[in-house]
Amino acid sequence: MRYSSASNSSASSSSNPQAGGRRRVMIWLIVVLLFAIWAIITFFTQAVSMAEQNKVLAQKEKERQAADASHKQLQYEVNRLQDPEYIGEMARSKYGLYLPEETPIINGDE
């Protein structure tokens, strides 16, 4: 009996290296799978974050373009206010002021 049990233990030990190799391969596959899942999740969360940031950037760019247009318009108005002819034209049209040598022409339509 003893001899037969020893042969059983040697038979089980010969299959044990194969089981250990399979176990190592399975552990390696699990580690690789977990890493791949982590990488995919990280990729998608960063993609969503970048999409949101691109939307904010586009909005800020539109606001900047509107501010630039407003700045150009105001700069144009400032330059026009430097012109004495434009100031005289505004005084005549808005305030009804005329130079002493000018004779205003008043339409009957107004």
FENLINWO-V868069 format. One record per helix or strand of 3 or more residues. SS is the DSSP state (H for helix, E for strand). FROM is the first residue (numbers start at 1). TO is the last residue. Records with the same first field share a line. If there is no record, write none. Layout:
SS->FROM-TO  FROM-TO
This chain:
H->2-81  84-95
